[in-house]
Amino acid sequence: MYNKYYTRKFISKEFGMFFPRMSYMGKIPLVKFIFSLLYPKYGVIYFHRKNRRLFSKNNPFNRFYFLMNHYRNSIEINPTASLGEGVKIPHPYAVVIGGSTIIEDNCIIMSCVTFGSNSAKYKDGYPKLMTSCYVGTGAKIIGELEIGSKSIIGANCVVTKSFDSNSTIIGVPGKLAKKHV
């Protein structure tokens, strides 16, 4: 007979990191590292933050975390790129975040997205995403531009100019489809 209490007890022993009462997960670096290896969508942010921290201290070990992201998660995030709190990359495959890209808090980035400059000559020609933006699969955001907060960028959209907040952007090149509240 199926006993849900026994099953929950067993699961909480085996996979304690999924239950809130097991709050030690974030406090032990080795557990965090292993959790990041097992679950790519959490590992991407963890490896980037470690890479960025070591890069700012000129520590050559930062390359290890960059390569972990590259080979384990198939994602490239430049150590000078800035990711805010609560940024989620649920399917972290073939995502490229280049140079000094700034992605603020609570943004969601789907797979195959590229953030880049429109020329190798410009050092700071990278995009900036404001808070709570959604970037659809395959979108390309190119050049020095700013996407306003709570904006939605559609799948396979190529954005080459700035947009205000609360906009929905679709097409190639990206055009304003509608403003939402």
PEKACOR-V733328 format. One record per residue. RES is the residue in three letters. SS is DSSP state (helix for helix, strand for strand, loop for the rest). PSI is psi in radians with two decimals (none if undefined). NEAR is the number of other C-alpha atoms within 10 Angstrom. Layout:
BEGIN
res/ss/psi/near
RES/SS/PSI/NEAR
RES/SS/PSI/NEAR
END
This chain:
BEGIN
res/ss/psi/near
MET/loop/2.49/3
TYR/loop/2.20/6
ASN/loop/1.89/7
LYS/helix/-0.51/9
TYR/helix/-0.70/9
TYR/helix/-0.76/10
THR/helix/-0.77/11
ARG/helix/-0.70/12
LYS/helix/-0.76/12
PHE/helix/-0.81/12
ILE/helix/-0.70/13
SER/helix/-0.51/16
LYS/helix/-0.81/12
GLU/helix/-0.72/10
PHE/loop/0.95/12
GLY/helix/-0.39/16
MET/helix/-0.27/17
PHE/helix/-0.19/12
PHE/loop/2.39/12
PRO/loop/-0.45/10
ARG/loop/-0.29/9
MET/loop/1.30/13
SER/helix/0.07/11
TYR/helix/-0.23/13
MET/helix/-0.78/17
GLY/helix/-0.14/13
LYS/loop/-0.32/9
ILE/loop/2.00/9
PRO/helix/-0.66/11
LEU/helix/-0.71/11
VAL/helix/-0.72/14
LYS/helix/-0.74/17
PHE/helix/-0.81/16
ILE/helix/-0.73/11
PHE/helix/-0.68/17
SER/helix/-0.57/17
LEU/helix/-0.65/19
LEU/helix/-0.57/11
TYR/loop/1.76/11
PRO/helix/-0.64/21
LYS/helix/-0.40/17
TYR/helix/-0.57/18
GLY/helix/-0.57/23
VAL/helix/-0.90/29
ILE/helix/-0.73/22
TYR/helix/-0.87/19
PHE/helix/-0.64/24
HIS/helix/-0.76/24
ARG/helix/-0.71/18
LYS/helix/-0.74/16
ASN/helix/-0.80/26
ARG/helix/-0.75/22
ARG/helix/-0.79/15
LEU/helix/-0.59/17
PHE/helix/-0.69/17
SER/helix/-0.39/11
LYS/loop/0.15/9
ASN/loop/0.62/10
ASN/loop/2.17/11
PRO/loop/-0.24/10
PHE/loop/-0.21/12
ASN/helix/-0.48/21
ARG/helix/-0.54/15
PHE/helix/-0.82/13
TYR/helix/-0.59/20
PHE/helix/-0.79/24
LEU/helix/-0.56/16
MET/helix/-0.77/19
ASN/helix/-0.71/24
HIS/helix/-0.85/19
TYR/helix/-0.65/11
ARG/helix/-0.69/15
ASN/helix/-0.03/20
SER/loop/0.81/17
ILE/strand/2.54/22
GLU/strand/2.05/22
ILE/strand/2.07/25
ASN/loop/2.43/17
PRO/loop/-0.31/24
THR/loop/-0.13/18
ALA/loop/2.55/17
SER/strand/2.12/19
LEU/strand/2.24/21
GLY/loop/-3.13/16
GLU/loop/2.48/13
GLY/loop/0.23/14
VAL/loop/2.32/18
LYS/strand/2.37/20
ILE/loop/1.47/20
PRO/loop/-0.59/14
HIS/loop/1.50/16
PRO/loop/0.80/24
TYR/loop/2.33/20
ALA/loop/0.59/17
VAL/strand/2.33/24
VAL/strand/2.10/20
ILE/strand/1.84/25
GLY/loop/2.80/20
GLY/loop/-2.34/20
SER/loop/0.73/21
THR/loop/2.44/25
ILE/strand/2.11/20
ILE/strand/1.99/25
GLU/loop/-2.99/19
ASP/loop/2.61/18
ASN/loop/0.60/18
CYS/loop/2.62/24
ILE/strand/2.20/18
ILE/strand/2.11/24
MET/loop/-3.03/21
SER/loop/2.81/20
CYS/loop/0.59/20
VAL/loop/2.48/24
THR/strand/2.26/20
PHE/strand/2.08/26
GLY/strand/3.06/21
SER/loop/2.85/23
ASN/loop/0.00/14
SER/loop/2.60/11
ALA/loop/-0.27/9
LYS/loop/-0.61/8
TYR/loop/2.10/11
LYS/loop/-0.67/11
ASP/loop/0.46/13
GLY/loop/0.87/19
TYR/loop/2.70/24
PRO/loop/2.85/27
LYS/strand/2.16/21
LEU/strand/2.21/26
MET/loop/-3.07/21
THR/loop/2.61/22
SER/loop/0.78/21
CYS/loop/2.71/25
TYR/strand/2.24/20
VAL/strand/2.05/25
GLY/loop/2.95/20
THR/loop/2.31/19
GLY/loop/0.13/19
ALA/loop/2.56/26
LYS/strand/2.15/24
ILE/strand/1.91/29
ILE/strand/2.31/20
GLY/loop/3.06/22
GLU/loop/1.71/19
LEU/loop/2.95/18
GLU/strand/2.22/19
ILE/strand/2.15/25
GLY/loop/2.91/19
SER/loop/2.66/20
LYS/loop/0.59/21
SER/loop/2.71/24
ILE/strand/2.20/24
ILE/strand/2.12/28
GLY/loop/2.95/20
ALA/loop/2.44/19
ASN/loop/0.44/19
CYS/loop/2.48/22
VAL/strand/1.90/21
VAL/strand/2.16/25
THR/loop/0.07/20
LYS/loop/2.85/16
SER/loop/2.66/17
PHE/strand/2.67/19
ASP/loop/3.09/15
SER/loop/2.83/20
ASN/loop/0.70/18
SER/strand/2.65/22
THR/strand/2.15/20
ILE/strand/2.24/24
ILE/strand/2.82/21
GLY/loop/3.06/16
VAL/strand/1.98/13
PRO/loop/2.84/13
GLY/loop/2.24/22
LYS/strand/2.68/18
LEU/strand/2.05/13
ALA/strand/-0.83/14
LYS/strand/2.78/11
LYS/strand/2.36/13
HIS/loop/2.89/11
VAL/loop/none/6
END
